[in-house]
Amino acid sequence: MKLIGSLTSPYVRKVRIVFFEKKVDVDLELENVWAPDTKIAHNNPLGKIPCLLLEDGETIYDSRVIAEYADTLSPVGKLIPSGSRERATVKTWEALADGVMDAGILARLEQTLRPPEQQSPVWLERQMGKIDAALAQMSEKLGENAWCHSNQMALADIAVGCALGYLLFRFPNIAWQAQYPNLDTLYQKLMQRPSFAETAPPTA
């Protein structure tokens, strides 16, 4: 299998961590979807990463679908519960974390791809408001629990960890660690795992 992605995408990081935790080998092929010569559309007509290429030539996208597929490839460390209610809870956590990443990326693109005179302060405020609301919800739902769901790490924790890591990477001015110490405790615990440490975005 081959995973097309980048080292800075939080969605790619999420699925890389899932493969790592499941002990399933996958090759990473780096692709810059914003480069003029990108070939991502050959595998994903939406032009997005991550994109998983299977041995038979079939492709799977996006990150939620790839993560769910990867969880079926090995009995090691089940990350998505089989029970319908528990499964929905974990997937809702994932949706919440992905929403933080969605809003963060939209805000960053507004600031980096648009000329200053074309940028919309209202749009930026809307995206940052989503991040603030999601962080508050995450902190409230986590409470004093060790993990987002049940008594062991699940896809919920991986998604949340990637969202928090993306904020540290691209929005260091958001003081979520001081405002929500329980989220920081979870994040620091996750960063002790090789899967998180080895997929951290580059610092330069």
C-alpha positions as CSV (number, residue, x, y, z in Angstrom):
1,M,0.0,0.0,0.0
2,K,1.1,3.6,-0.6
3,L,-0.2,6.6,1.2
4,I,0.0,9.9,-0.7
5,G,0.3,12.8,1.6
6,S,2.5,15.5,3.2
7,L,4.4,15.9,6.4
8,T,2.4,19.0,7.5
9,S,-1.2,17.8,6.9
10,P,-3.0,16.9,10.1
11,Y,-5.3,14.6,8.2
12,V,-2.3,12.6,6.8
13,R,-0.8,12.5,10.3
14,K,-4.0,11.1,11.6
15,V,-4.0,8.1,9.2
16,R,-0.2,7.6,9.6
17,I,-0.7,7.3,13.3
18,V,-3.5,4.8,12.8
19,F,-1.3,2.6,10.6
20,F,1.5,2.9,13.1
21,E,-0.7,1.9,16.0
22,K,-2.2,-1.0,14.0
23,K,1.4,-2.1,13.1
24,V,0.5,-2.1,9.4
25,D,3.3,-1.0,7.0
26,V,2.4,1.6,4.4
27,D,4.8,3.6,2.2
28,L,4.5,7.4,2.3
29,E,4.7,9.3,-1.0
30,L,5.0,13.0,-0.5
31,E,2.8,15.3,-2.6
32,N,2.3,19.0,-2.5
33,V,-1.3,19.5,-3.7
34,W,-0.7,23.3,-4.1
35,A,2.3,22.9,-6.5
36,P,1.5,23.6,-10.2
37,D,2.8,20.2,-11.2
38,T,0.8,18.2,-8.6
39,K,-0.5,14.9,-9.9
40,I,-2.9,14.2,-7.0
41,A,-6.0,14.5,-9.3
42,H,-4.8,11.3,-11.0
43,N,-5.7,9.4,-7.8
44,N,-8.2,11.7,-6.1
45,P,-10.3,13.9,-8.4
46,L,-11.0,16.2,-5.4
47,G,-7.3,17.0,-5.3
48,K,-7.0,16.3,-1.6
49,I,-4.7,14.2,0.6
50,P,-4.4,11.7,2.2
51,C,-5.1,9.2,-0.5
52,L,-4.4,5.5,-0.1
53,L,-3.4,3.4,-3.1
54,L,-4.1,-0.3,-2.7
55,E,-2.2,-3.2,-4.2
56,D,-5.0,-3.8,-6.7
57,G,-5.0,-0.2,-8.0
58,E,-8.0,1.0,-6.1
59,T,-7.8,4.3,-4.2
60,I,-9.4,5.2,-0.9
61,Y,-9.9,8.7,0.5
62,D,-10.5,10.8,2.7
63,S,-8.8,10.5,6.1
64,R,-12.0,9.2,7.9
65,V,-12.5,6.5,5.4
66,I,-8.8,5.5,5.4
67,A,-8.6,5.4,9.2
68,E,-11.7,3.2,9.3
69,Y,-10.3,0.9,6.7
70,A,-6.9,0.7,8.4
71,D,-8.5,-0.3,11.7
72,T,-9.8,-3.5,10.0
73,L,-6.4,-4.6,8.7
74,S,-5.0,-5.8,12.0
75,P,-6.5,-7.1,15.3
76,V,-3.9,-5.0,17.2
77,G,-5.2,-2.1,19.2
78,K,-8.8,-1.8,18.0
79,L,-9.4,2.0,17.6
80,I,-13.1,2.1,16.6
81,P,-15.6,0.2,18.7
82,S,-17.9,-2.3,17.0
83,G,-21.0,-1.3,19.1
84,S,-23.2,1.2,17.3
85,R,-23.5,3.7,20.1
86,E,-19.8,3.6,21.1
87,R,-18.8,3.7,17.5
88,A,-20.9,6.8,16.9
89,T,-19.4,8.5,20.0
90,V,-15.8,7.9,18.7
91,K,-16.7,9.0,15.2
92,T,-18.3,12.2,16.6
93,W,-15.1,12.9,18.5
94,E,-13.3,12.5,15.2
95,A,-15.7,14.8,13.4
96,L,-15.2,17.4,16.1
97,A,-11.4,17.2,15.8
98,D,-11.6,17.2,12.0
99,G,-13.7,20.3,12.2
100,V,-10.9,22.1,14.1
101,M,-8.5,21.1,11.4
102,D,-10.9,22.2,8.7
103,A,-11.4,25.6,10.2
104,G,-7.7,26.0,10.9
105,I,-6.7,25.2,7.3
106,L,-9.4,27.5,5.9
107,A,-8.1,30.3,8.1
108,R,-4.5,29.7,7.1
109,L,-5.3,29.5,3.4
110,E,-7.2,32.8,3.7
111,Q,-4.1,34.4,5.2
112,T,-1.5,32.8,3.0
113,L,-3.1,32.4,-0.5
114,R,-5.2,35.6,-0.7
115,P,-3.6,39.0,-1.1
116,P,-4.2,41.2,2.0
117,E,-6.7,43.4,0.3
118,Q,-8.9,40.3,-0.6
119,Q,-8.8,38.7,2.8
120,S,-12.1,38.7,4.8
121,P,-11.8,39.5,8.5
122,V,-15.4,38.2,8.9
123,W,-14.4,34.8,7.3
124,L,-11.3,34.5,9.5
125,E,-13.3,35.4,12.6
126,R,-15.9,32.7,11.7
127,Q,-13.2,30.0,11.4
128,M,-11.4,31.0,14.5
129,G,-14.8,31.0,16.3
130,K,-15.3,27.4,15.3
131,I,-12.0,26.5,16.7
132,D,-12.7,28.2,20.0
133,A,-16.1,26.5,20.3
134,A,-14.7,23.1,19.5
135,L,-11.9,23.4,22.0
136,A,-14.4,24.3,24.7
137,Q,-16.5,21.3,23.7
138,M,-13.5,18.9,23.7
139,S,-12.4,20.1,27.1
140,E,-15.9,19.7,28.6
141,K,-16.5,16.3,27.1
142,L,-13.0,15.0,28.2
143,G,-13.4,16.3,31.7
144,E,-11.1,14.4,34.1
145,N,-11.1,11.3,32.0
146,A,-7.8,9.8,30.9
147,W,-9.1,9.2,27.3
148,C,-11.8,10.7,25.1
149,H,-13.8,7.5,25.2
150,S,-13.7,4.4,27.4
151,N,-10.5,3.5,29.3
152,Q,-8.0,3.2,26.4
153,M,-6.8,5.2,23.4
154,A,-9.2,5.2,20.5
155,L,-9.5,7.0,17.1
156,A,-11.1,9.8,19.1
157,D,-7.8,10.5,20.9
158,I,-5.8,10.3,17.7
159,A,-8.0,12.8,15.9
160,V,-8.0,15.2,18.9
161,G,-4.2,14.9,19.2
162,C,-3.7,15.7,15.6
163,A,-6.0,18.7,15.8
164,L,-4.2,20.1,18.9
165,G,-0.9,19.4,17.3
166,Y,-1.9,21.3,14.2
167,L,-2.9,24.3,16.3
168,L,0.5,24.3,17.9
169,F,2.1,24.0,14.5
170,R,0.2,26.7,12.6
171,F,-1.5,28.8,15.3
172,P,0.9,29.0,18.3
173,N,-0.9,32.2,19.4
174,I,-4.0,30.2,20.5
175,A,-3.4,29.7,24.2
176,W,-5.4,26.5,24.4
177,Q,-2.9,24.7,26.6
178,A,-3.3,27.3,29.4
179,Q,-7.0,27.6,28.9
180,Y,-7.7,23.9,28.8
181,P,-5.1,22.0,30.9
182,N,-7.0,18.7,30.6
183,L,-6.5,18.8,26.8
184,D,-2.8,19.6,27.3
185,T,-2.5,16.6,29.6
186,L,-4.0,14.4,27.0
187,Y,-1.8,15.8,24.3
188,Q,1.4,15.4,26.3
189,K,0.5,11.8,27.0
190,L,-0.1,11.2,23.3
191,M,3.2,12.7,22.4
192,Q,4.9,10.1,24.5
193,R,3.8,7.5,22.0
194,P,6.2,6.8,19.1
195,S,3.3,7.1,16.6
196,F,2.8,10.7,17.6
197,A,6.4,11.6,18.1
198,E,7.5,10.2,14.7
199,T,4.8,11.9,12.8
200,A,5.1,15.4,14.3
201,P,5.2,18.1,11.6
202,P,8.7,19.5,10.7
203,T,9.8,22.5,12.7
204,A,11.6,24.1,9.8
